[in-house]
Amino acid sequence: MSSGIQSVISDSNVVTNHPTMAEPFGNALIELAKENDRIVGLSADLAKYTDIHIFRDAFPDRFYNVGMSEQLMMCAASGLAKEGFIPFATTYATFIARRCYDFISQAICEHNTNVKIIGGLPGLQSGYGPSHQATDDLAILGAMPNLTIIDPCDAVEMQQATRAAAEFNGPIYLRLLRGNRVPKVLDQYDYHFEIGKAKLLRDGADVLLISCGEMTMRCLDAAEALEKDNIHAAVLHVPTIKPLDKETILKEIQKSDRLVITAENHTVVGGLGSLVANLLVDNQVSAVLKKIALPDKYLAAGTLETLQNLYGVSTEAVTAQIKAYLE
């Protein structure tokens, strides 16, 4: 194996200065399965890479590996749901959004079956290039009727959202944060996840950052860095992309004439920034809105740290963009 390939693999997890937790999704699913014998797990031959392998080892009789047949897995999950089970179907987000769209629509969402779809490597979480970078999953799946979409910030929310998904009756797409070092941030903010609810994590008079997923962690870090330059940033975390918490978002935007910046680990097309822009137009609310997001292009392969800086979604890049927009 070449050193270049090794560097891509070794950097597949985000470097963080925050405390971390191992496999929050898999561990949460194990705890839920102890409480509810209707919970089952499915994998399309990627159990180790979606953190469901520890569930498989704990409950081998409640785990199904369908092989590299993602479309079949969606149909099987729907069938299990119709028989009263609560299936958690796991694979990479690229395969979910692109390869399985029709099957999710026809087998799951049209019938409103109680399937939980867990997407690994959402947005820019992989250095393997476009085939493994689900930069468009929110835009693609956001058009699906009956589908609730959740983008957690950290390990704390990953665990809470997994439990909320199990207790929710209906199809859910949950972006996965995985691995042995998933950052913990939200425990510092007395945070509790609720489907469909946005939460103001910190207030500030100069700029309102509206963020989702792991970009909330970077916005919080950026806000702390900006304090040193006497710039006061509010951070509104929006973990549920669909249904969007329109009321809370509009309320925060209308508090003052602050600059509004959306931040997401997703293409600038059709994600959180687009939803907020549509919300402003639909409600005839005036605001200066800027977007921090991935570009509308197929991204390069490389080390994750390099790519996040290149495409403007690292903490340092986010901080610099906020300063530039304010100037």
C-alpha positions in Angstrom: 0.0 0.0 0.0 1.4 3.4 -1.0 2.0 6.1 1.6 -0.6 8.3 -0.2 -3.3 5.7 0.2 -2.3 5.1 3.8 -2.6 8.8 4.6 -6.2 8.9 3.1 -7.2 5.9 5.3 -5.5 7.1 8.5 -7.1 10.5 8.2 -10.6 9.2 7.6 -11.6 10.3 11.2 -11.7 14.0 11.9 -8.9 15.3 14.1 -10.4 16.9 17.2 -9.4 18.6 20.4 -12.7 17.7 22.0 -13.4 14.6 24.2 -14.5 11.6 22.2 -16.7 8.6 22.4 -16.4 5.3 20.6 -19.1 4.0 18.3 -22.0 6.0 19.7 -24.6 4.6 17.2 -23.7 1.0 17.7 -23.7 1.3 21.5 -27.0 3.2 21.6 -28.5 0.5 19.4 -27.4 -2.3 21.7 -29.0 -0.5 24.7 -32.2 0.0 22.8 -32.2 -3.7 21.7 -31.9 -4.8 25.3 -35.1 -2.8 26.0 -37.0 -3.7 22.9 -36.8 -7.1 21.1 -38.4 -5.7 18.0 -35.2 -3.8 17.1 -33.2 -5.5 14.3 -30.1 -4.5 12.3 -29.3 -4.8 8.6 -26.1 -4.2 6.7 -25.1 -4.3 3.1 -21.7 -5.8 3.9 -20.4 -2.7 5.6 -21.2 -3.6 9.3 -17.7 -2.6 10.5 -17.8 0.7 8.7 -21.2 1.8 10.0 -20.6 0.8 13.6 -23.4 -1.8 13.6 -20.8 -4.7 13.9 -21.0 -4.4 17.7 -24.8 -4.8 17.5 -24.2 -7.9 15.3 -21.9 -9.4 17.8 -24.3 -8.7 20.7 -27.4 -9.8 18.9 -26.4 -12.2 16.1 -30.0 -13.6 15.7 -31.3 -10.1 15.1 -28.8 -9.0 12.5 -29.0 -9.5 8.7 -26.2 -9.0 6.3 -27.7 -8.9 2.8 -24.3 -8.5 1.0 -23.6 -5.8 -1.5 -27.3 -5.5 -2.3 -28.4 -2.1 -0.9 -31.6 -2.0 -2.9 -32.6 -5.4 -1.6 -31.8 -4.3 2.0 -34.3 -1.4 1.7 -37.0 -3.8 0.6 -36.2 -6.3 3.3 -36.2 -3.5 5.9 -39.7 -2.5 4.7 -40.9 -6.1 5.0 -39.5 -6.4 8.5 -41.2 -3.2 9.5 -44.6 -4.4 8.1 -44.2 -7.5 10.4 -43.8 -5.2 13.4 -40.0 -5.0 13.7 -38.0 -1.8 14.0 -35.2 -2.2 11.4 -32.1 -0.1 11.3 -30.7 -0.4 7.8 -27.1 0.7 7.5 -24.7 1.5 4.5 -22.9 4.5 3.0 -24.9 7.6 2.5 -23.8 7.7 -1.2 -25.4 4.3 -1.8 -28.6 5.3 0.1 -29.2 8.6 -1.8 -28.1 7.5 -5.3 -28.4 3.8 -5.6 -31.5 3.2 -3.4 -33.7 6.2 -4.1 -36.4 4.5 -6.0 -36.5 1.6 -3.5 -36.7 3.9 -0.5 -39.5 5.8 -2.2 -41.6 2.8 -3.4 -40.9 0.3 -0.6 -40.5 2.5 2.5 -41.8 6.1 2.2 -44.9 5.5 0.0 -46.1 3.1 2.6 -44.8 5.1 5.5 -43.1 2.0 7.0 -41.2 2.3 10.2 -37.7 1.9 8.8 -34.6 3.7 10.1 -32.0 4.3 7.4 -28.5 5.1 8.7 -26.1 6.8 6.2 -22.3 6.5 6.8 -19.8 9.0 5.4 -22.3 11.9 4.8 -21.0 15.1 3.2 -17.2 15.4 3.3 -16.2 12.6 5.7 -14.2 10.6 3.4 -11.0 11.2 1.4 -11.9 8.5 -1.2 -13.4 10.9 -3.8 -16.9 11.3 -5.3 -17.9 7.7 -5.1 -17.8 7.8 -1.3 -18.6 11.5 -0.6 -22.3 12.0 -0.1 -22.3 15.7 -0.6 -25.8 15.7 -2.1 -27.8 13.4 0.2 -29.9 16.1 1.9 -30.9 17.6 -1.4 -31.8 14.2 -2.9 -33.6 12.7 0.0 -35.1 16.0 1.1 -37.6 15.7 -1.7 -38.9 12.3 -0.4 -42.4 12.6 1.1 -42.9 11.1 4.6 -39.1 10.9 5.3 -37.7 12.6 8.4 -34.1 13.6 8.0 -31.7 14.1 11.0 -28.1 15.4 10.9 -26.5 15.0 14.4 -23.6 17.2 15.6 -21.6 14.9 17.8 -21.5 11.6 19.8 -24.0 12.9 22.4 -26.6 13.7 19.8 -25.8 10.6 17.8 -26.9 8.5 20.8 -29.9 10.6 21.6 -31.0 10.7 17.9 -30.7 6.9 17.6 -33.1 6.5 20.6 -35.5 9.2 19.2 -35.5 7.4 15.9 -36.4 4.1 17.5 -39.3 5.7 19.4 -40.6 7.5 16.3 -43.1 5.8 14.1 -42.2 6.4 10.5 -39.2 6.4 8.1 -36.1 8.2 9.1 -32.8 9.0 7.4 -30.1 9.6 10.0 -26.7 10.8 9.0 -24.1 8.7 10.8 -21.1 9.9 12.9 -19.0 6.8 13.4 -15.6 5.5 14.6 -13.6 5.2 17.7 -13.1 9.0 18.2 -16.4 10.7 17.7 -16.2 14.2 19.3 -18.4 15.1 22.3 -19.5 18.8 22.4 -23.2 19.2 23.2 -22.9 17.8 26.8 -21.4 21.2 27.7 -24.7 22.9 26.7 -27.2 20.9 28.7 -28.5 19.7 25.3 -31.3 17.2 24.6 -32.3 16.2 21.1 -35.9 16.4 19.9 -37.0 15.5 16.4 -38.1 18.7 14.6 -36.6 21.1 17.1 -33.7 23.6 16.6 -31.8 24.8 19.6 -30.0 28.0 20.3 -26.7 26.9 21.8 -25.2 30.4 22.3 -26.3 33.9 21.7 -24.4 36.8 20.1 -25.1 40.3 18.7 -23.0 40.4 15.6 -23.8 37.3 13.6 -26.2 34.4 13.6 -24.8 31.0 12.6 -27.4 28.5 11.6 -25.8 25.1 11.3 -26.5 21.4 11.2 -24.5 18.2 11.7 -20.8 18.4 12.6 -20.7 21.9 11.3 -22.4 23.0 14.5 -19.3 21.8 16.4 -17.1 23.9 14.1 -19.4 26.9 14.4 -19.1 26.7 18.2 -15.4 26.5 18.0 -15.3 29.4 15.5 -17.5 31.5 17.8 -15.1 31.0 20.7 -12.2 32.0 18.4 -14.1 35.1 17.2 -14.7 36.3 20.8 -11.0 37.1 21.0 -11.6 39.6 18.2 -14.6 41.0 20.0 -17.0 39.4 17.5 -20.1 37.9 19.2 -21.6 35.0 17.3 -24.9 33.2 18.0 -25.1 29.5 17.1 -28.5 28.0 16.2 -28.2 24.2 15.8 -30.7 22.6 13.4 -30.3 18.8 13.6 -33.7 18.0 11.9 -33.5 19.0 8.3 -37.0 17.7 7.6 -39.3 18.7 9.1 -37.5 22.0 9.5 -38.1 24.1 12.7 -39.3 27.1 10.8 -40.7 28.9 13.8 -37.4 28.9 15.8 -35.3 29.8 12.7 -37.5 32.8 11.8 -37.7 33.9 15.4 -33.9 34.0 15.7 -33.4 35.7 12.4 -36.0 38.4 13.3 -34.5 39.2 16.6 -32.2 41.8 15.1 -30.5 42.8 11.8 -27.6 40.5 12.4 -25.8 38.9 9.4 -27.1 35.4 9.0 -24.8 32.6 7.9 -25.8 29.0 7.3 -23.1 26.2 7.7 -23.5 22.6 6.5 -21.4 19.6 5.5 -23.3 19.4 2.2 -23.3 20.9 -1.2 -24.5 24.5 -1.4 -27.4 23.2 -3.5 -30.5 22.0 -1.8 -29.4 21.7 1.8 -29.9 23.8 4.9 -28.8 27.0 3.3 -31.3 26.6 0.5 -34.1 25.7 3.0 -33.4 28.8 5.1 -33.4 31.0 1.9 -36.7 29.5 0.9 -38.1 30.1 4.4 -37.1 33.8 4.2 -38.8 34.2 0.8 -41.9 32.3 1.7 -42.4 34.5 4.8 -41.3 37.8 3.2 -38.6 38.2 5.8 -35.6 40.4 4.9 -32.1 39.4 6.0 -28.5 39.3 4.6 -27.8 35.6 4.2 -24.5 34.0 3.4 -23.8 30.3 3.0 -20.9 28.1 4.1 -21.1 24.8 2.3 -19.4 22.5 0.0 -19.1 23.6 -3.7 -21.4 22.4 -6.4 -18.9 20.1 -7.9 -17.4 16.6 -7.5 -14.8 16.8 -4.8 -11.2 15.6 -4.9 -9.6 12.6 -3.1 -7.0 13.2 -0.5 -6.5 13.5 3.3 -9.6 14.7 5.1 -7.9 17.6 6.8 -6.6 18.9 3.5 -10.0 18.5 1.8 -11.9 20.3 4.6 -9.5 23.2 4.4 -9.6 23.2 0.6 -13.4 23.3 0.5 -13.9 25.7 3.4 -15.6 23.6 6.0 -12.8 23.2 8.6 -13.0 25.3 11.8 -10.2 27.6 10.6 -11.9 28.1 7.2 -15.3 28.7 8.8 -13.8 31.3 11.2 -12.0 33.1 8.3 -15.2 33.1 6.2 -17.3 34.6 9.0 -14.7 37.4 9.5 -14.7 38.1 5.7 -18.4 38.3 5.5 -18.6 40.7 8.5 -16.0 42.9 6.9 
